[in-house]
Amino acid sequence: MSRLCLALVLIQALDTVDIGHPSRLLHAHLGDNVTLQCFYPDRNSYISWYKLTVGQKPQLVSTIYKYDGGATFPSEFKDNPRFTVQSGNGFFHLHISNTQPYDSATYVCGGIHVNVMEFKNGIILILKGSSKTVVQQPVSESVQPGDSVTLNCTIHTETCAGEHSVYWFRHGSGESPTGIIYTNGDRRDQCEKSPEAGSHTQSCVYNLPKRNLSLSDAGTYYCAVASCGEILFGNGTKLEIDRK
Protein backbone atom coordinates (compact mmCIF):
# COMPACT_ATOMS: atom_id res chain seq x y z
CA MET A 1 0.00 0.00 0.00
CA SER A 2 1.36 3.41 -0.97
CA ARG A 3 2.03 6.12 1.60
CA LEU A 4 -0.84 8.26 0.32
CA CYS A 5 -3.29 5.35 0.25
CA LEU A 6 -2.36 4.41 3.81
CA ALA A 7 -2.93 7.97 4.97
CA LEU A 8 -6.26 8.18 3.15
CA VAL A 9 -7.43 4.98 4.82
CA LEU A 10 -6.55 6.48 8.19
CA ILE A 11 -8.30 9.78 7.56
CA GLN A 12 -11.45 8.08 6.26
CA ALA A 13 -11.70 6.29 9.60
CA LEU A 14 -11.63 9.57 11.52
CA ASP A 15 -14.99 11.19 12.17
CA THR A 16 -13.47 13.34 14.91
CA VAL A 17 -9.94 13.90 16.10
CA ASP A 18 -9.07 14.03 19.78
CA ILE A 19 -5.86 16.03 19.96
CA GLY A 20 -5.28 15.07 23.57
CA HIS A 21 -3.01 18.10 24.16
CA PRO A 22 -3.62 21.83 24.54
CA SER A 23 -4.03 23.71 21.27
CA ARG A 24 -2.39 27.05 20.64
CA LEU A 25 -3.75 29.99 18.72
CA LEU A 26 -2.01 31.52 15.72
CA HIS A 27 -3.34 34.92 14.60
CA ALA A 28 -2.59 36.22 11.10
CA HIS A 29 -4.09 38.52 8.49
CA LEU A 30 -5.52 37.49 5.15
CA GLY A 31 -2.74 37.31 2.59
CA ASP A 32 -0.05 36.54 5.18
CA ASN A 33 2.34 33.60 4.89
CA VAL A 34 2.30 31.30 7.92
CA THR A 35 4.37 28.32 9.04
CA LEU A 36 2.88 25.62 11.24
CA GLN A 37 5.56 23.66 13.05
CA CYS A 38 5.47 19.95 13.84
CA PHE A 39 8.18 18.09 15.74
CA TYR A 40 7.90 14.32 16.09
CA PRO A 41 9.79 11.62 18.01
CA ASP A 42 12.04 9.10 16.33
CA ARG A 43 9.52 6.27 16.86
CA ASN A 44 7.11 7.78 14.30
CA SER A 45 7.56 6.53 10.74
CA TYR A 46 4.66 8.21 8.88
CA ILE A 47 3.85 11.80 9.81
CA SER A 48 0.79 13.68 8.54
CA TRP A 49 -0.86 17.08 8.70
CA TYR A 50 -4.66 17.30 9.03
CA LYS A 51 -7.01 20.24 8.63
CA LEU A 52 -9.99 20.28 11.00
CA THR A 53 -12.80 22.66 10.08
CA VAL A 54 -15.76 23.00 12.41
CA GLY A 55 -18.78 21.13 11.12
CA GLN A 56 -16.78 19.09 8.59
CA LYS A 57 -14.83 15.85 8.55
CA PRO A 58 -11.02 16.05 8.93
CA GLN A 59 -9.01 16.60 5.76
CA LEU A 60 -5.61 15.10 5.08
CA VAL A 61 -3.19 17.82 3.92
CA SER A 62 0.12 15.97 3.51
CA THR A 63 1.98 12.85 4.61
CA ILE A 64 5.67 12.02 4.75
CA TYR A 65 7.54 8.73 5.19
CA LYS A 66 10.60 9.73 7.18
CA TYR A 67 12.92 7.12 5.68
CA ASP A 68 12.77 8.58 2.18
CA GLY A 69 11.69 12.17 2.97
CA GLY A 70 9.18 12.35 0.13
CA ALA A 71 5.96 14.20 1.01
CA THR A 72 2.66 13.38 -0.70
CA PHE A 73 -0.53 15.47 -0.99
CA PRO A 74 -4.11 14.40 -1.76
CA SER A 75 -5.48 15.95 -4.96
CA GLU A 76 -7.13 19.04 -3.46
CA PHE A 77 -3.85 20.14 -1.87
CA LYS A 78 -1.48 18.70 -4.47
CA ASP A 79 -2.78 21.16 -7.05
CA ASN A 80 -2.65 24.07 -4.61
CA PRO A 81 0.79 25.71 -4.68
CA ARG A 82 -0.05 27.72 -1.54
CA PHE A 83 0.49 24.58 0.57
CA THR A 84 4.06 23.33 0.86
CA VAL A 85 6.03 21.40 3.48
CA GLN A 86 9.54 21.41 4.87
CA SER A 87 10.92 18.25 6.42
CA GLY A 88 14.09 17.14 8.14
CA ASN A 89 15.35 15.11 11.05
CA GLY A 90 12.46 15.15 13.55
CA PHE A 91 10.36 17.92 11.99
CA PHE A 92 7.64 18.28 9.37
CA HIS A 93 6.51 21.90 8.96
CA LEU A 94 3.52 23.08 6.93
CA HIS A 95 3.70 26.39 5.04
CA ILE A 96 0.58 28.24 3.86
CA SER A 97 1.21 31.24 1.63
CA ASN A 98 -1.22 34.03 0.77
CA THR A 99 -3.75 32.86 3.35
CA GLN A 100 -7.42 32.88 2.36
CA PRO A 101 -10.56 33.03 4.55
CA TYR A 102 -11.23 29.30 4.16
CA ASP A 103 -7.77 28.50 5.58
CA SER A 104 -9.10 29.33 9.06
CA ALA A 105 -9.18 25.98 10.85
CA THR A 106 -7.39 23.80 13.37
CA TYR A 107 -4.30 22.07 11.96
CA VAL A 108 -2.97 18.96 13.67
CA CYS A 109 0.06 16.82 12.90
CA GLY A 110 0.22 13.18 13.87
CA GLY A 111 2.68 10.32 13.59
CA ILE A 112 2.17 6.57 13.30
CA HIS A 113 3.79 4.25 15.84
CA VAL A 114 2.98 0.50 15.75
CA ASN A 115 -0.12 1.22 13.64
CA VAL A 116 -1.40 3.78 16.16
CA MET A 117 -1.80 7.43 15.21
CA GLU A 118 -0.31 9.75 17.85
CA PHE A 119 -1.54 13.33 17.55
CA LYS A 120 0.56 16.30 18.55
CA ASN A 121 -0.58 19.74 19.65
CA GLY A 122 -3.16 21.41 17.44
CA ILE A 123 -2.73 24.91 15.99
CA ILE A 124 -5.85 27.03 15.58
CA LEU A 125 -5.27 29.44 12.70
CA ILE A 126 -7.39 32.58 13.08
CA LEU A 127 -7.35 34.96 10.11
CA LYS A 128 -8.39 38.61 10.26
CA GLY A 129 -9.17 41.07 7.50
CA SER A 130 -12.37 39.73 5.98
CA SER A 131 -15.05 42.20 4.94
CA LYS A 132 -17.32 40.18 7.19
CA THR A 133 -17.00 40.91 10.89
CA VAL A 134 -17.65 39.03 14.12
CA VAL A 135 -18.04 41.12 17.27
CA GLN A 136 -17.94 39.57 20.73
CA GLN A 137 -19.25 41.27 23.87
CA PRO A 138 -18.13 41.85 26.49
CA VAL A 139 -14.40 42.05 25.72
CA SER A 140 -13.69 40.87 29.26
CA GLU A 141 -15.74 39.93 32.29
CA SER A 142 -14.77 39.38 35.90
CA VAL A 143 -17.15 37.35 38.07
CA GLN A 144 -17.26 35.37 41.30
CA PRO A 145 -17.62 31.58 41.58
CA GLY A 146 -21.30 30.68 41.43
CA ASP A 147 -22.21 33.71 39.30
CA SER A 148 -23.80 33.58 35.85
CA VAL A 149 -22.86 35.45 32.68
CA THR A 150 -24.03 35.60 29.07
CA LEU A 151 -21.47 35.92 26.27
CA ASN A 152 -22.56 37.56 23.04
CA CYS A 153 -21.42 36.97 19.46
CA THR A 154 -22.69 39.11 16.56
CA ILE A 155 -21.77 38.48 12.91
CA HIS A 156 -22.30 40.93 10.07
CA THR A 157 -22.19 39.18 6.70
CA GLU A 158 -23.99 38.79 3.39
CA THR A 159 -27.00 36.53 3.09
CA CYS A 160 -26.37 33.21 1.38
CA ALA A 161 -27.83 29.74 1.05
CA GLY A 162 -26.44 26.77 2.89
CA GLU A 163 -25.36 26.06 6.44
CA HIS A 164 -24.90 28.89 8.90
CA SER A 165 -23.69 27.53 12.21
CA VAL A 166 -21.91 28.94 15.25
CA TYR A 167 -19.45 27.15 17.52
CA TRP A 168 -18.02 28.24 20.86
CA PHE A 169 -14.70 27.10 22.23
CA ARG A 170 -12.56 28.02 25.21
CA HIS A 171 -8.84 28.62 25.32
CA GLY A 172 -7.73 28.18 28.92
CA SER A 173 -4.44 28.90 30.59
CA GLY A 174 -1.68 26.41 31.36
CA GLU A 175 -2.67 22.86 30.54
CA SER A 176 -6.36 23.59 29.94
CA PRO A 177 -7.21 22.15 26.49
CA THR A 178 -8.86 24.13 23.72
CA GLY A 179 -11.95 22.52 22.28
CA ILE A 180 -15.49 23.10 21.10
CA ILE A 181 -17.75 23.44 24.13
CA TYR A 182 -21.04 24.30 22.47
CA THR A 183 -22.62 24.54 19.03
CA ASN A 184 -25.82 26.30 17.99
CA GLY A 185 -26.23 24.21 14.84
CA ASP A 186 -27.97 25.81 11.85
CA ARG A 187 -29.60 28.91 13.42
CA ARG A 188 -30.36 31.35 10.63
CA ASP A 189 -33.59 32.21 12.46
CA GLN A 190 -31.47 34.43 14.73
CA CYS A 191 -30.51 36.68 11.79
CA GLU A 192 -32.04 39.96 10.67
CA LYS A 193 -31.60 41.32 7.15
CA SER A 194 -30.49 44.88 6.61
CA PRO A 195 -33.47 47.23 6.12
CA GLU A 196 -31.65 49.09 3.33
CA ALA A 197 -33.19 48.55 -0.11
CA GLY A 198 -31.19 46.16 -2.27
CA SER A 199 -28.88 45.21 0.57
CA HIS A 200 -27.75 41.58 0.84
CA THR A 201 -26.26 41.90 4.32
CA GLN A 202 -27.56 40.54 7.59
CA SER A 203 -26.70 40.60 11.28
CA CYS A 204 -26.90 37.45 13.38
CA VAL A 205 -26.73 37.39 17.18
CA TYR A 206 -25.79 34.35 19.26
CA ASN A 207 -25.61 34.04 23.04
CA LEU A 208 -23.77 31.59 25.25
CA PRO A 209 -25.19 31.53 28.80
CA LYS A 210 -22.82 30.31 31.51
CA ARG A 211 -24.32 29.53 34.91
CA ASN A 212 -22.92 28.60 38.31
CA LEU A 213 -19.38 29.39 37.21
CA SER A 214 -16.35 27.76 38.82
CA LEU A 215 -12.62 28.50 38.67
CA SER A 216 -12.23 25.94 35.88
CA ASP A 217 -14.46 28.06 33.60
CA ALA A 218 -11.86 30.82 33.38
CA GLY A 219 -10.31 31.46 29.97
CA THR A 220 -10.92 33.21 26.67
CA TYR A 221 -14.10 32.20 24.85
CA TYR A 222 -14.19 32.43 21.06
CA CYS A 223 -17.12 32.06 18.72
CA ALA A 224 -16.53 30.63 15.25
CA VAL A 225 -19.23 31.09 12.62
CA ALA A 226 -19.51 28.89 9.54
CA SER A 227 -21.14 31.12 6.92
CA CYS A 228 -21.07 31.36 3.13
CA GLY A 229 -18.23 28.84 2.83
CA GLU A 230 -15.97 30.59 5.37
CA ILE A 231 -15.12 30.16 9.03
CA LEU A 232 -15.10 33.50 10.84
CA PHE A 233 -13.67 33.98 14.33
CA GLY A 234 -14.45 36.60 16.93
CA ASN A 235 -11.77 38.39 18.94
CA GLY A 236 -12.71 36.51 22.07
CA THR A 237 -14.15 37.33 25.50
CA LYS A 238 -11.81 36.91 28.46
CA LEU A 239 -13.65 35.46 31.45
CA GLU A 240 -11.91 35.86 34.78
CA ILE A 241 -13.15 34.03 37.88
CA ASP A 242 -12.11 35.80 41.05
CA ARG A 243 -11.56 33.80 44.18
CA LYS A 244 -13.88 34.81 47.00
C-alpha positions as CSV (number, residue, x, y, z in Angstrom):
1,M,0.0,0.0,0.0
2,S,1.4,3.4,-1.0
3,R,2.0,6.1,1.6
4,L,-0.8,8.3,0.3
5,C,-3.3,5.4,0.2
6,L,-2.4,4.4,3.8
7,A,-2.9,8.0,5.0
8,L,-6.3,8.2,3.2
9,V,-7.4,5.0,4.8
10,L,-6.5,6.5,8.2
11,I,-8.3,9.8,7.6
12,Q,-11.5,8.1,6.3
13,A,-11.7,6.3,9.6
14,L,-11.6,9.6,11.5
15,D,-15.0,11.2,12.2
16,T,-13.5,13.3,14.9
17,V,-9.9,13.9,16.1
18,D,-9.1,14.0,19.8
19,I,-5.9,16.0,20.0
20,G,-5.3,15.1,23.6
21,H,-3.0,18.1,24.2
22,P,-3.6,21.8,24.5
23,S,-4.0,23.7,21.3
24,R,-2.4,27.0,20.6
25,L,-3.8,30.0,18.7
26,L,-2.0,31.5,15.7
27,H,-3.3,34.9,14.6
28,A,-2.6,36.2,11.1
29,H,-4.1,38.5,8.5
30,L,-5.5,37.5,5.2
31,G,-2.7,37.3,2.6
32,D,0.0,36.5,5.2
33,N,2.3,33.6,4.9
34,V,2.3,31.3,7.9
35,T,4.4,28.3,9.0
36,L,2.9,25.6,11.2
37,Q,5.6,23.7,13.1
38,C,5.5,20.0,13.8
39,F,8.2,18.1,15.7
40,Y,7.9,14.3,16.1
41,P,9.8,11.6,18.0
42,D,12.0,9.1,16.3
43,R,9.5,6.3,16.9
44,N,7.1,7.8,14.3
45,S,7.6,6.5,10.7
46,Y,4.7,8.2,8.9
47,I,3.8,11.8,9.8
48,S,0.8,13.7,8.5
49,W,-0.9,17.1,8.7
50,Y,-4.7,17.3,9.0
51,K,-7.0,20.2,8.6
52,L,-10.0,20.3,11.0
53,T,-12.8,22.7,10.1
54,V,-15.8,23.0,12.4
55,G,-18.8,21.1,11.1
56,Q,-16.8,19.1,8.6
57,K,-14.8,15.9,8.5
58,P,-11.0,16.1,8.9
59,Q,-9.0,16.6,5.8
60,L,-5.6,15.1,5.1
61,V,-3.2,17.8,3.9
62,S,0.1,16.0,3.5
63,T,2.0,12.8,4.6
64,I,5.7,12.0,4.8
65,Y,7.5,8.7,5.2
66,K,10.6,9.7,7.2
67,Y,12.9,7.1,5.7
68,D,12.8,8.6,2.2
69,G,11.7,12.2,3.0
70,G,9.2,12.3,0.1
71,A,6.0,14.2,1.0
72,T,2.7,13.4,-0.7
73,F,-0.5,15.5,-1.0
74,P,-4.1,14.4,-1.8
75,S,-5.5,15.9,-5.0
76,E,-7.1,19.0,-3.5
77,F,-3.8,20.1,-1.9
78,K,-1.5,18.7,-4.5
79,D,-2.8,21.2,-7.0
80,N,-2.7,24.1,-4.6
81,P,0.8,25.7,-4.7
82,R,0.0,27.7,-1.5
83,F,0.5,24.6,0.6
84,T,4.1,23.3,0.9
85,V,6.0,21.4,3.5
86,Q,9.5,21.4,4.9
87,S,10.9,18.2,6.4
88,G,14.1,17.1,8.1
89,N,15.3,15.1,11.1
90,G,12.5,15.1,13.6
91,F,10.4,17.9,12.0
92,F,7.6,18.3,9.4
93,H,6.5,21.9,9.0
94,L,3.5,23.1,6.9
95,H,3.7,26.4,5.0
96,I,0.6,28.2,3.9
97,S,1.2,31.2,1.6
98,N,-1.2,34.0,0.8
99,T,-3.8,32.9,3.4
100,Q,-7.4,32.9,2.4
101,P,-10.6,33.0,4.6
102,Y,-11.2,29.3,4.2
103,D,-7.8,28.5,5.6
104,S,-9.1,29.3,9.1
105,A,-9.2,26.0,10.8
106,T,-7.4,23.8,13.4
107,Y,-4.3,22.1,12.0
108,V,-3.0,19.0,13.7
109,C,0.1,16.8,12.9
110,G,0.2,13.2,13.9
111,G,2.7,10.3,13.6
112,I,2.2,6.6,13.3
113,H,3.8,4.3,15.8
114,V,3.0,0.5,15.7
115,N,-0.1,1.2,13.6
116,V,-1.4,3.8,16.2
117,M,-1.8,7.4,15.2
118,E,-0.3,9.8,17.8
119,F,-1.5,13.3,17.5
120,K,0.6,16.3,18.5
121,N,-0.6,19.7,19.7
122,G,-3.2,21.4,17.4
123,I,-2.7,24.9,16.0
124,I,-5.9,27.0,15.6
125,L,-5.3,29.4,12.7
126,I,-7.4,32.6,13.1
127,L,-7.3,35.0,10.1
128,K,-8.4,38.6,10.3
129,G,-9.2,41.1,7.5
130,S,-12.4,39.7,6.0
131,S,-15.0,42.2,4.9
132,K,-17.3,40.2,7.2
133,T,-17.0,40.9,10.9
134,V,-17.7,39.0,14.1
135,V,-18.0,41.1,17.3
136,Q,-17.9,39.6,20.7
137,Q,-19.3,41.3,23.9
138,P,-18.1,41.9,26.5
139,V,-14.4,42.0,25.7
140,S,-13.7,40.9,29.3
141,E,-15.7,39.9,32.3
142,S,-14.8,39.4,35.9
143,V,-17.2,37.4,38.1
144,Q,-17.3,35.4,41.3
145,P,-17.6,31.6,41.6
146,G,-21.3,30.7,41.4
147,D,-22.2,33.7,39.3
148,S,-23.8,33.6,35.8
149,V,-22.9,35.4,32.7
150,T,-24.0,35.6,29.1
151,L,-21.5,35.9,26.3
152,N,-22.6,37.6,23.0
153,C,-21.4,37.0,19.5
154,T,-22.7,39.1,16.6
155,I,-21.8,38.5,12.9
156,H,-22.3,40.9,10.1
157,T,-22.2,39.2,6.7
158,E,-24.0,38.8,3.4
159,T,-27.0,36.5,3.1
160,C,-26.4,33.2,1.4
161,A,-27.8,29.7,1.0
162,G,-26.4,26.8,2.9
163,E,-25.4,26.1,6.4
164,H,-24.9,28.9,8.9
165,S,-23.7,27.5,12.2
166,V,-21.9,28.9,15.3
167,Y,-19.4,27.1,17.5
168,W,-18.0,28.2,20.9
169,F,-14.7,27.1,22.2
170,R,-12.6,28.0,25.2
171,H,-8.8,28.6,25.3
172,G,-7.7,28.2,28.9
173,S,-4.4,28.9,30.6
174,G,-1.7,26.4,31.4
175,E,-2.7,22.9,30.5
176,S,-6.4,23.6,29.9
177,P,-7.2,22.2,26.5
178,T,-8.9,24.1,23.7
179,G,-12.0,22.5,22.3
180,I,-15.5,23.1,21.1
181,I,-17.7,23.4,24.1
182,Y,-21.0,24.3,22.5
183,T,-22.6,24.5,19.0
184,N,-25.8,26.3,18.0
185,G,-26.2,24.2,14.8
186,D,-28.0,25.8,11.9
187,R,-29.6,28.9,13.4
188,R,-30.4,31.4,10.6
189,D,-33.6,32.2,12.5
190,Q,-31.5,34.4,14.7
191,C,-30.5,36.7,11.8
192,E,-32.0,40.0,10.7
193,K,-31.6,41.3,7.2
194,S,-30.5,44.9,6.6
195,P,-33.5,47.2,6.1
196,E,-31.7,49.1,3.3
197,A,-33.2,48.6,-0.1
198,G,-31.2,46.2,-2.3
199,S,-28.9,45.2,0.6
200,H,-27.7,41.6,0.8
201,T,-26.3,41.9,4.3
202,Q,-27.6,40.5,7.6
203,S,-26.7,40.6,11.3
204,C,-26.9,37.5,13.4
205,V,-26.7,37.4,17.2
206,Y,-25.8,34.4,19.3
207,N,-25.6,34.0,23.0
208,L,-23.8,31.6,25.2
209,P,-25.2,31.5,28.8
210,K,-22.8,30.3,31.5
211,R,-24.3,29.5,34.9
212,N,-22.9,28.6,38.3
213,L,-19.4,29.4,37.2
214,S,-16.4,27.8,38.8
215,L,-12.6,28.5,38.7
216,S,-12.2,25.9,35.9
217,D,-14.5,28.1,33.6
218,A,-11.9,30.8,33.4
219,G,-10.3,31.5,30.0
220,T,-10.9,33.2,26.7
221,Y,-14.1,32.2,24.8
222,Y,-14.2,32.4,21.1
223,C,-17.1,32.1,18.7
224,A,-16.5,30.6,15.3
225,V,-19.2,31.1,12.6
226,A,-19.5,28.9,9.5
227,S,-21.1,31.1,6.9
228,C,-21.1,31.4,3.1
229,G,-18.2,28.8,2.8
230,E,-16.0,30.6,5.4
231,I,-15.1,30.2,9.0
232,L,-15.1,33.5,10.8
233,F,-13.7,34.0,14.3
234,G,-14.5,36.6,16.9
235,N,-11.8,38.4,18.9
236,G,-12.7,36.5,22.1
237,T,-14.1,37.3,25.5
238,K,-11.8,36.9,28.5
239,L,-13.6,35.5,31.4
240,E,-11.9,35.9,34.8
241,I,-13.1,34.0,37.9
242,D,-12.1,35.8,41.1
243,R,-11.6,33.8,44.2
244,K,-13.9,34.8,47.0
